Amino acid sequence: MEYIKADTTDTELIYELVQDTVRAAYPKYYPAEVVDFFSRHHSKENIIRDINEGCSRILYNKGRAVGTGTIIEI
């Protein structure tokens, strides 16, 4: 597995990974309003901002994107 720094060319990939996760998993644990909030929060604009700040990563397994994360130091 590789966990690599994202580039703006990865925006659509990250957006799709996050939105698929929000739509598939979150409704099992959260009310619809919370699911909608997280879906809006993980907008392409916010993803691009995080990529430009150098915070976003993509997890690849055998060349296939399987996850994503944002690392923000406090």
PDB file with one MODEL, atoms N, CA, C and O in Angstrom:
MODEL        1
ATOM      1  N   MET A   1       0.838  -1.178   0.000  1.00  0.00           N
ATOM      2  CA  MET A   1       0.000   0.000   0.000  1.00  0.00           C
ATOM      3  C   MET A   1       0.882   1.241   0.000  1.00  0.00           C
ATOM      4  O   MET A   1       2.000   1.244   0.517  1.00  0.00           O
ATOM      5  N   GLU A   2       0.333   2.294  -0.602  1.00  0.00           N
ATOM      6  CA  GLU A   2       0.998   3.596  -0.623  1.00  0.00           C
ATOM      7  C   GLU A   2       0.017   4.658  -0.141  1.00  0.00           C
ATOM      8  O   GLU A   2      -1.169   4.611  -0.468  1.00  0.00           O
ATOM      9  N   TYR A   3       0.506   5.599   0.625  1.00  0.00           N
ATOM     10  CA  TYR A   3      -0.291   6.737   1.085  1.00  0.00           C
ATOM     11  C   TYR A   3       0.434   7.970   0.574  1.00  0.00           C
ATOM     12  O   TYR A   3       1.424   8.407   1.161  1.00  0.00           O
ATOM     13  N   ILE A   4      -0.067   8.533  -0.533  1.00  0.00           N
ATOM     14  CA  ILE A   4       0.674   9.603  -1.200  1.00  0.00           C
ATOM     15  C   ILE A   4      -0.062  10.942  -1.125  1.00  0.00           C
ATOM     16  O   ILE A   4      -1.284  11.001  -0.987  1.00  0.00           O
ATOM     17  N   LYS A   5       0.720  12.000  -1.221  1.00  0.00           N
ATOM     18  CA  LYS A   5       0.187  13.357  -1.207  1.00  0.00           C
ATOM     19  C   LYS A   5      -0.654  13.582  -2.466  1.00  0.00           C
ATOM     20  O   LYS A   5      -0.235  13.231  -3.569  1.00  0.00           O
ATOM     21  N   ALA A   6      -1.824  14.161  -2.300  1.00  0.00           N
ATOM     22  CA  ALA A   6      -2.735  14.418  -3.413  1.00  0.00           C
ATOM     23  C   ALA A   6      -2.330  15.664  -4.185  1.00  0.00           C
ATOM     24  O   ALA A   6      -1.678  16.564  -3.656  1.00  0.00           O
ATOM     25  N   ASP A   7      -2.727  15.692  -5.431  1.00  0.00           N
ATOM     26  CA  ASP A   7      -2.520  16.819  -6.331  1.00  0.00           C
ATOM     27  C   ASP A   7      -3.901  17.281  -6.798  1.00  0.00           C
ATOM     28  O   ASP A   7      -4.868  16.523  -6.723  1.00  0.00           O
ATOM     29  N   THR A   8      -3.994  18.508  -7.272  1.00  0.00           N
ATOM     30  CA  THR A   8      -5.307  19.003  -7.714  1.00  0.00           C
ATOM     31  C   THR A   8      -5.910  18.154  -8.825  1.00  0.00           C
ATOM     32  O   THR A   8      -7.126  18.166  -9.017  1.00  0.00           O
ATOM     33  N   THR A   9      -5.086  17.422  -9.555  1.00  0.00           N
ATOM     34  CA  THR A   9      -5.640  16.523 -10.577  1.00  0.00           C
ATOM     35  C   THR A   9      -6.391  15.356  -9.936  1.00  0.00           C
ATOM     36  O   THR A   9      -7.107  14.628 -10.623  1.00  0.00           O
ATOM     37  N   ASP A  10      -6.231  15.175  -8.623  1.00  0.00           N
ATOM     38  CA  ASP A  10      -6.920  14.107  -7.890  1.00  0.00           C
ATOM     39  C   ASP A  10      -8.247  14.552  -7.291  1.00  0.00           C
ATOM     40  O   ASP A  10      -8.913  13.766  -6.616  1.00  0.00           O
ATOM     41  N   THR A  11      -8.636  15.783  -7.525  1.00  0.00           N
ATOM     42  CA  THR A  11      -9.839  16.339  -6.893  1.00  0.00           C
ATOM     43  C   THR A  11     -11.074  15.473  -7.126  1.00  0.00           C
ATOM     44  O   THR A  11     -11.778  15.133  -6.174  1.00  0.00           O
ATOM     45  N   GLU A  12     -11.341  15.120  -8.358  1.00  0.00           N
ATOM     46  CA  GLU A  12     -12.541  14.335  -8.680  1.00  0.00           C
ATOM     47  C   GLU A  12     -12.490  12.965  -8.014  1.00  0.00           C
ATOM     48  O   GLU A  12     -13.499  12.484  -7.499  1.00  0.00           O
ATOM     49  N   LEU A  13     -11.330  12.345  -8.025  1.00  0.00           N
ATOM     50  CA  LEU A  13     -11.159  11.036  -7.390  1.00  0.00           C
ATOM     51  C   LEU A  13     -11.461  11.119  -5.897  1.00  0.00           C
ATOM     52  O   LEU A  13     -12.207  10.297  -5.365  1.00  0.00           O
ATOM     53  N   ILE A  14     -10.885  12.106  -5.226  1.00  0.00           N
ATOM     54  CA  ILE A  14     -11.125  12.270  -3.789  1.00  0.00           C
ATOM     55  C   ILE A  14     -12.592  12.579  -3.530  1.00  0.00           C
ATOM     56  O   ILE A  14     -13.198  12.014  -2.619  1.00  0.00           O
ATOM     57  N   TYR A  15     -13.159  13.470  -4.325  1.00  0.00           N
ATOM     58  CA  TYR A  15     -14.574  13.825  -4.156  1.00  0.00           C
ATOM     59  C   TYR A  15     -15.462  12.587  -4.261  1.00  0.00           C
ATOM     60  O   TYR A  15     -16.349  12.384  -3.432  1.00  0.00           O
ATOM     61  N   GLU A  16     -15.227  11.776  -5.259  1.00  0.00           N
ATOM     62  CA  GLU A  16     -16.041  10.568  -5.442  1.00  0.00           C
ATOM     63  C   GLU A  16     -15.853   9.576  -4.302  1.00  0.00           C
ATOM     64  O   GLU A  16     -16.826   8.989  -3.830  1.00  0.00           O
ATOM     65  N   LEU A  17     -14.612   9.379  -3.851  1.00  0.00           N
ATOM     66  CA  LEU A  17     -14.361   8.479  -2.726  1.00  0.00           C
ATOM     67  C   LEU A  17     -15.108   8.939  -1.477  1.00  0.00           C
ATOM     68  O   LEU A  17     -15.758   8.141  -0.800  1.00  0.00           O
ATOM     69  N   VAL A  18     -15.008  10.231  -1.181  1.00  0.00           N
ATOM     70  CA  VAL A  18     -15.637  10.763   0.035  1.00  0.00           C
ATOM     71  C   VAL A  18     -17.160  10.720  -0.082  1.00  0.00           C
ATOM     72  O   VAL A  18     -17.842  10.287   0.847  1.00  0.00           O
ATOM     73  N   GLN A  19     -17.685  11.160  -1.201  1.00  0.00           N
ATOM     74  CA  GLN A  19     -19.144  11.172  -1.359  1.00  0.00           C
ATOM     75  C   GLN A  19     -19.721   9.754  -1.329  1.00  0.00           C
ATOM     76  O   GLN A  19     -20.784   9.528  -0.750  1.00  0.00           O
ATOM     77  N   ASP A  20     -19.030   8.808  -1.948  1.00  0.00           N
ATOM     78  CA  ASP A  20     -19.496   7.410  -1.903  1.00  0.00           C
ATOM     79  C   ASP A  20     -19.523   6.896  -0.467  1.00  0.00           C
ATOM     80  O   ASP A  20     -20.451   6.191  -0.071  1.00  0.00           O
ATOM     81  N   THR A  21     -18.499   7.252   0.309  1.00  0.00           N
ATOM     82  CA  THR A  21     -18.442   6.821   1.707  1.00  0.00           C
ATOM     83  C   THR A  21     -19.550   7.469   2.519  1.00  0.00           C
ATOM     84  O   THR A  21     -20.232   6.798   3.293  1.00  0.00           O
ATOM     85  N   VAL A  22     -19.731   8.770   2.346  1.00  0.00           N
ATOM     86  CA  VAL A  22     -20.782   9.481   3.081  1.00  0.00           C
ATOM     87  C   VAL A  22     -22.148   8.883   2.769  1.00  0.00           C
ATOM     88  O   VAL A  22     -22.937   8.634   3.680  1.00  0.00           O
ATOM     89  N   ARG A  23     -22.434   8.653   1.499  1.00  0.00           N
ATOM     90  CA  ARG A  23     -23.751   8.130   1.116  1.00  0.00           C
ATOM     91  C   ARG A  23     -23.967   6.680   1.547  1.00  0.00           C
ATOM     92  O   ARG A  23     -25.090   6.286   1.860  1.00  0.00           O
ATOM     93  N   ALA A  24     -22.901   5.888   1.565  1.00  0.00           N
ATOM     94  CA  ALA A  24     -23.047   4.467   1.898  1.00  0.00           C
ATOM     95  C   ALA A  24     -23.030   4.198   3.402  1.00  0.00           C
ATOM     96  O   ALA A  24     -23.833   3.406   3.896  1.00  0.00           O
ATOM     97  N   ALA A  25     -22.126   4.845   4.131  1.00  0.00           N
ATOM     98  CA  ALA A  25     -21.933   4.493   5.540  1.00  0.00           C
ATOM     99  C   ALA A  25     -22.663   5.413   6.520  1.00  0.00           C
ATOM    100  O   ALA A  25     -23.253   4.939   7.491  1.00  0.00           O
ATOM    101  N   TYR A  26     -22.628   6.701   6.276  1.00  0.00           N
ATOM    102  CA  TYR A  26     -23.152   7.647   7.257  1.00  0.00           C
ATOM    103  C   TYR A  26     -24.635   7.456   7.583  1.00  0.00           C
ATOM    104  O   TYR A  26     -25.006   7.597   8.748  1.00  0.00           O
ATOM    105  N   PRO A  27     -25.508   7.141   6.608  1.00  0.00           N
ATOM    106  CA  PRO A  27     -26.929   6.971   6.954  1.00  0.00           C
ATOM    107  C   PRO A  27     -27.197   5.858   7.967  1.00  0.00           C
ATOM    108  O   PRO A  27     -28.252   5.835   8.599  1.00  0.00           O
ATOM    109  N   LYS A  28     -26.247   4.939   8.121  1.00  0.00           N
ATOM    110  CA  LYS A  28     -26.416   3.862   9.102  1.00  0.00           C
ATOM    111  C   LYS A  28     -26.251   4.373  10.532  1.00  0.00           C
ATOM    112  O   LYS A  28     -26.721   3.745  11.481  1.00  0.00           O
ATOM    113  N   TYR A  29     -25.576   5.521  10.682  1.00  0.00           N
ATOM    114  CA  TYR A  29     -25.233   6.010  12.007  1.00  0.00           C
ATOM    115  C   TYR A  29     -25.750   7.403  12.335  1.00  0.00           C
ATOM    116  O   TYR A  29     -25.833   7.773  13.506  1.00  0.00           O
ATOM    117  N   TYR A  30     -26.098   8.179  11.312  1.00  0.00           N
ATOM    118  CA  TYR A  30     -26.463   9.577  11.522  1.00  0.00           C
ATOM    119  C   TYR A  30     -27.800   9.895  10.875  1.00  0.00           C
ATOM    120  O   TYR A  30     -28.195   9.248   9.905  1.00  0.00           O
ATOM    121  N   PRO A  31     -28.508  10.905  11.416  1.00  0.00           N
ATOM    122  CA  PRO A  31     -29.740  11.359  10.772  1.00  0.00           C
ATOM    123  C   PRO A  31     -29.426  12.042   9.432  1.00  0.00           C
ATOM    124  O   PRO A  31     -28.292  12.450   9.180  1.00  0.00           O
ATOM    125  N   ALA A  32     -30.433  12.154   8.596  1.00  0.00           N
ATOM    126  CA  ALA A  32     -30.279  12.694   7.238  1.00  0.00           C
ATOM    127  C   ALA A  32     -29.640  14.085   7.236  1.00  0.00           C
ATOM    128  O   ALA A  32     -28.848  14.394   6.346  1.00  0.00           O
ATOM    129  N   GLU A  33     -29.974  14.930   8.221  1.00  0.00           N
ATOM    130  CA  GLU A  33     -29.411  16.282   8.257  1.00  0.00           C
ATOM    131  C   GLU A  33     -27.892  16.244   8.427  1.00  0.00           C
ATOM    132  O   GLU A  33     -27.183  17.065   7.845  1.00  0.00           O
ATOM    133  N   VAL A  34     -27.401  15.315   9.204  1.00  0.00           N
ATOM    134  CA  VAL A  34     -25.962  15.187   9.434  1.00  0.00           C
ATOM    135  C   VAL A  34     -25.278  14.655   8.176  1.00  0.00           C
ATOM    136  O   VAL A  34     -24.203  15.124   7.800  1.00  0.00           O
ATOM    137  N   VAL A  35     -25.900  13.686   7.536  1.00  0.00           N
ATOM    138  CA  VAL A  35     -25.366  13.152   6.284  1.00  0.00           C
ATOM    139  C   VAL A  35     -25.265  14.272   5.251  1.00  0.00           C
ATOM    140  O   VAL A  35     -24.246  14.405   4.573  1.00  0.00           O
ATOM    141  N   ASP A  36     -26.312  15.072   5.133  1.00  0.00           N
ATOM    142  CA  ASP A  36     -26.300  16.199   4.192  1.00  0.00           C
ATOM    143  C   ASP A  36     -25.207  17.203   4.538  1.00  0.00           C
ATOM    144  O   ASP A  36     -24.534  17.722   3.648  1.00  0.00           O
ATOM    145  N   PHE A  37     -25.026  17.479   5.833  1.00  0.00           N
ATOM    146  CA  PHE A  37     -23.978  18.404   6.265  1.00  0.00           C
ATOM    147  C   PHE A  37     -22.608  17.913   5.804  1.00  0.00           C
ATOM    148  O   PHE A  37     -21.842  18.671   5.209  1.00  0.00           O
ATOM    149  N   PHE A  38     -22.300  16.648   6.078  1.00  0.00           N
ATOM    150  CA  PHE A  38     -20.991  16.129   5.700  1.00  0.00           C
ATOM    151  C   PHE A  38     -20.818  16.059   4.191  1.00  0.00           C
ATOM    152  O   PHE A  38     -19.717  16.271   3.683  1.00  0.00           O
ATOM    153  N   SER A  39     -21.875  15.768   3.484  1.00  0.00           N
ATOM    154  CA  SER A  39     -21.797  15.760   2.019  1.00  0.00           C
ATOM    155  C   SER A  39     -21.456  17.151   1.500  1.00  0.00           C
ATOM    156  O   SER A  39     -20.613  17.291   0.614  1.00  0.00           O
ATOM    157  N   ARG A  40     -22.101  18.175   2.041  1.00  0.00           N
ATOM    158  CA  ARG A  40     -21.804  19.565   1.643  1.00  0.00           C
ATOM    159  C   ARG A  40     -20.413  19.985   2.100  1.00  0.00           C
ATOM    160  O   ARG A  40     -19.693  20.662   1.366  1.00  0.00           O
ATOM    161  N   HIS A  41     -20.033  19.585   3.311  1.00  0.00           N
ATOM    162  CA  HIS A  41     -18.730  19.962   3.862  1.00  0.00           C
ATOM    163  C   HIS A  41     -17.584  19.440   2.991  1.00  0.00           C
ATOM    164  O   HIS A  41     -16.574  20.121   2.813  1.00  0.00           O
ATOM    165  N   HIS A  42     -17.743  18.257   2.463  1.00  0.00           N
ATOM    166  CA  HIS A  42     -16.706  17.650   1.624  1.00  0.00           C
ATOM    167  C   HIS A  42     -16.931  18.023   0.153  1.00  0.00           C
ATOM    168  O   HIS A  42     -16.987  17.162  -0.725  1.00  0.00           O
ATOM    169  N   SER A  43     -17.055  19.306  -0.080  1.00  0.00           N
ATOM    170  CA  SER A  43     -17.261  19.842  -1.429  1.00  0.00           C
ATOM    171  C   SER A  43     -15.944  19.832  -2.195  1.00  0.00           C
ATOM    172  O   SER A  43     -14.870  19.695  -1.610  1.00  0.00           O
ATOM    173  N   LYS A  44     -16.045  19.979  -3.499  1.00  0.00           N
ATOM    174  CA  LYS A  44     -14.838  20.055  -4.318  1.00  0.00           C
ATOM    175  C   LYS A  44     -13.993  21.262  -3.920  1.00  0.00           C
ATOM    176  O   LYS A  44     -12.764  21.192  -3.938  1.00  0.00           O
ATOM    177  N   GLU A  45     -14.639  22.355  -3.566  1.00  0.00           N
ATOM    178  CA  GLU A  45     -13.904  23.558  -3.164  1.00  0.00           C
ATOM    179  C   GLU A  45     -13.071  23.285  -1.913  1.00  0.00           C
ATOM    180  O   GLU A  45     -11.907  23.679  -1.852  1.00  0.00           O
ATOM    181  N   ASN A  46     -13.654  22.616  -0.915  1.00  0.00           N
ATOM    182  CA  ASN A  46     -12.916  22.305   0.308  1.00  0.00           C
ATOM    183  C   ASN A  46     -11.807  21.285   0.041  1.00  0.00           C
ATOM    184  O   ASN A  46     -10.731  21.364   0.634  1.00  0.00           O
ATOM    185  N   ILE A  47     -12.067  20.346  -0.835  1.00  0.00           N
ATOM    186  CA  ILE A  47     -11.047  19.361  -1.190  1.00  0.00           C
ATOM    187  C   ILE A  47      -9.872  20.050  -1.869  1.00  0.00           C
ATOM    188  O   ILE A  47      -8.718  19.771  -1.545  1.00  0.00           O
ATOM    189  N   ILE A  48     -10.153  20.938  -2.798  1.00  0.00           N
ATOM    190  CA  ILE A  48      -9.089  21.676  -3.485  1.00  0.00           C
ATOM    191  C   ILE A  48      -8.283  22.506  -2.486  1.00  0.00           C
ATOM    192  O   ILE A  48      -7.056  22.561  -2.573  1.00  0.00           O
ATOM    193  N   ARG A  49      -8.961  23.147  -1.546  1.00  0.00           N
ATOM    194  CA  ARG A  49      -8.263  23.937  -0.522  1.00  0.00           C
ATOM    195  C   ARG A  49      -7.303  23.054   0.273  1.00  0.00           C
ATOM    196  O   ARG A  49      -6.151  23.423   0.500  1.00  0.00           O
ATOM    197  N   ASP A  50      -7.786  21.889   0.693  1.00  0.00           N
ATOM    198  CA  ASP A  50      -6.934  20.983   1.471  1.00  0.00           C
ATOM    199  C   ASP A  50      -5.762  20.466   0.645  1.00  0.00           C
ATOM    200  O   ASP A  50      -4.652  20.329   1.161  1.00  0.00           O
ATOM    201  N   ILE A  51      -5.999  20.181  -0.622  1.00  0.00           N
ATOM    202  CA  ILE A  51      -4.901  19.743  -1.498  1.00  0.00           C
ATOM    203  C   ILE A  51      -3.873  20.848  -1.622  1.00  0.00           C
ATOM    204  O   ILE A  51      -2.675  20.600  -1.486  1.00  0.00           O
ATOM    205  N   ASN A  52      -4.328  22.073  -1.880  1.00  0.00           N
ATOM    206  CA  ASN A  52      -3.406  23.207  -2.035  1.00  0.00           C
ATOM    207  C   ASN A  52      -2.620  23.503  -0.765  1.00  0.00           C
ATOM    208  O   ASN A  52      -1.504  24.019  -0.829  1.00  0.00           O
ATOM    209  N   GLU A  53      -3.197  23.178   0.386  1.00  0.00           N
ATOM    210  CA  GLU A  53      -2.499  23.372   1.661  1.00  0.00           C
ATOM    211  C   GLU A  53      -1.577  22.193   1.981  1.00  0.00           C
ATOM    212  O   GLU A  53      -0.883  22.199   2.997  1.00  0.00           O
ATOM    213  N   GLY A  54      -1.575  21.186   1.109  1.00  0.00           N
ATOM    214  CA  GLY A  54      -0.691  20.037   1.296  1.00  0.00           C
ATOM    215  C   GLY A  54      -1.169  19.043   2.337  1.00  0.00           C
ATOM    216  O   GLY A  54      -0.374  18.263   2.861  1.00  0.00           O
ATOM    217  N   CYS A  55      -2.455  19.062   2.642  1.00  0.00           N
ATOM    218  CA  CYS A  55      -3.002  18.232   3.721  1.00  0.00           C
ATOM    219  C   CYS A  55      -3.603  16.904   3.264  1.00  0.00           C
ATOM    220  O   CYS A  55      -3.773  16.001   4.083  1.00  0.00           O
ATOM    221  N   SER A  56      -3.923  16.766   2.003  1.00  0.00           N
ATOM    222  CA  SER A  56      -4.684  15.605   1.530  1.00  0.00           C
ATOM    223  C   SER A  56      -3.780  14.494   1.013  1.00  0.00           C
ATOM    224  O   SER A  56      -2.755  14.734   0.376  1.00  0.00           O
ATOM    225  N   ARG A  57      -4.201  13.271   1.314  1.00  0.00           N
ATOM    226  CA  ARG A  57      -3.484  12.079   0.884  1.00  0.00           C
ATOM    227  C   ARG A  57      -4.476  11.091   0.283  1.00  0.00           C
ATOM    228  O   ARG A  57      -5.676  11.144   0.550  1.00  0.00           O
ATOM    229  N   ILE A  58      -3.941  10.188  -0.536  1.00  0.00           N
ATOM    230  CA  ILE A  58      -4.745   9.120  -1.116  1.00  0.00           C
ATOM    231  C   ILE A  58      -4.060   7.796  -0.799  1.00  0.00           C
ATOM    232  O   ILE A  58      -2.844   7.670  -0.942  1.00  0.00           O
ATOM    233  N   LEU A  59      -4.842   6.813  -0.369  1.00  0.00           N
ATOM    234  CA  LEU A  59      -4.327   5.487  -0.079  1.00  0.00           C
ATOM    235  C   LEU A  59      -4.568   4.597  -1.297  1.00  0.00           C
ATOM    236  O   LEU A  59      -5.700   4.425  -1.748  1.00  0.00           O
ATOM    237  N   TYR A  60      -3.483   4.041  -1.814  1.00  0.00           N
ATOM    238  CA  TYR A  60      -3.549   3.147  -2.968  1.00  0.00           C
ATOM    239  C   TYR A  60      -3.168   1.740  -2.540  1.00  0.00           C
ATOM    240  O   TYR A  60      -2.228   1.546  -1.768  1.00  0.00           O
ATOM    241  N   ASN A  61      -3.901   0.770  -3.044  1.00  0.00           N
ATOM    242  CA  ASN A  61      -3.582  -0.634  -2.848  1.00  0.00           C
ATOM    243  C   ASN A  61      -3.483  -1.277  -4.224  1.00  0.00           C
ATOM    244  O   ASN A  61      -4.474  -1.365  -4.949  1.00  0.00           O
ATOM    245  N   LYS A  62      -2.296  -1.720  -4.577  1.00  0.00           N
ATOM    246  CA  LYS A  62      -2.054  -2.344  -5.884  1.00  0.00           C
ATOM    247  C   LYS A  62      -2.503  -1.432  -7.020  1.00  0.00           C
ATOM    248  O   LYS A  62      -3.103  -1.887  -7.994  1.00  0.00           O
ATOM    249  N   GLY A  63      -2.206  -0.130  -6.883  1.00  0.00           N
ATOM    250  CA  GLY A  63      -2.511   0.841  -7.923  1.00  0.00           C
ATOM    251  C   GLY A  63      -3.938   1.349  -7.945  1.00  0.00           C
ATOM    252  O   GLY A  63      -4.286   2.167  -8.796  1.00  0.00           O
ATOM    253  N   ARG A  64      -4.766   0.885  -7.032  1.00  0.00           N
ATOM    254  CA  ARG A  64      -6.176   1.297  -6.978  1.00  0.00           C
ATOM    255  C   ARG A  64      -6.409   2.178  -5.751  1.00  0.00           C
ATOM    256  O   ARG A  64      -6.017   1.820  -4.640  1.00  0.00           O
ATOM    257  N   ALA A  65      -7.050   3.334  -5.956  1.00  0.00           N
ATOM    258  CA  ALA A  65      -7.372   4.227  -4.839  1.00  0.00           C
ATOM    259  C   ALA A  65      -8.437   3.570  -3.974  1.00  0.00           C
ATOM    260  O   ALA A  65      -9.516   3.223  -4.454  1.00  0.00           O
ATOM    261  N   VAL A  66      -8.120   3.404  -2.694  1.00  0.00           N
ATOM    262  CA  VAL A  66      -9.049   2.745  -1.781  1.00  0.00           C
ATOM    263  C   VAL A  66      -9.462   3.621  -0.606  1.00  0.00           C
ATOM    264  O   VAL A  66     -10.347   3.251   0.166  1.00  0.00           O
ATOM    265  N   GLY A  67      -8.824   4.783  -0.466  1.00  0.00           N
ATOM    266  CA  GLY A  67      -9.172   5.664   0.636  1.00  0.00           C
ATOM    267  C   GLY A  67      -8.490   7.012   0.502  1.00  0.00           C
ATOM    268  O   GLY A  67      -7.613   7.209  -0.340  1.00  0.00           O
ATOM    269  N   THR A  68      -8.905   7.918   1.336  1.00  0.00           N
ATOM    270  CA  THR A  68      -8.337   9.254   1.332  1.00  0.00           C
ATOM    271  C   THR A  68      -8.389   9.814   2.745  1.00  0.00           C
ATOM    272  O   THR A  68      -9.199   9.389   3.569  1.00  0.00           O
ATOM    273  N   GLY A  69      -7.523  10.761   3.008  1.00  0.00           N
ATOM    274  CA  GLY A  69      -7.508  11.385   4.325  1.00  0.00           C
ATOM    275  C   GLY A  69      -6.903  12.766   4.259  1.00  0.00           C
ATOM    276  O   GLY A  69      -6.181  13.103   3.320  1.00  0.00           O
ATOM    277  N   THR A  70      -7.203  13.554   5.261  1.00  0.00           N
ATOM    278  CA  THR A  70      -6.647  14.901   5.360  1.00  0.00           C
ATOM    279  C   THR A  70      -5.977  15.015   6.720  1.00  0.00           C
ATOM    280  O   THR A  70      -6.571  14.719   7.757  1.00  0.00           O
ATOM    281  N   ILE A  71      -4.741  15.446   6.687  1.00  0.00           N
ATOM    282  CA  ILE A  71      -3.952  15.583   7.902  1.00  0.00           C
ATOM    283  C   ILE A  71      -3.780  17.075   8.185  1.00  0.00           C
ATOM    284  O   ILE A  71      -3.150  17.798   7.414  1.00  0.00           O
ATOM    285  N   ILE A  72      -4.341  17.513   9.285  1.00  0.00           N
ATOM    286  CA  ILE A  72      -4.231  18.914   9.663  1.00  0.00           C
ATOM    287  C   ILE A  72      -3.571  18.970  11.038  1.00  0.00           C
ATOM    288  O   ILE A  72      -4.104  18.451  12.018  1.00  0.00           O
ATOM    289  N   GLU A  73      -2.415  19.601  11.093  1.00  0.00           N
ATOM    290  CA  GLU A  73      -1.720  19.731  12.363  1.00  0.00           C
ATOM    291  C   GLU A  73      -2.303  20.899  13.141  1.00  0.00           C
ATOM    292  O   GLU A  73      -2.588  21.957  12.579  1.00  0.00           O
ATOM    293  N   ILE A  74      -2.474  20.695  14.422  1.00  0.00           N
ATOM    294  CA  ILE A  74      -3.045  21.738  15.275  1.00  0.00           C
ATOM    295  C   ILE A  74      -1.933  22.403  16.050  1.00  0.00           C
ATOM    296  O   ILE A  74      -2.188  23.316  16.835  1.00  0.00           O
TER     297      ILE A  74
ENDMDL
END
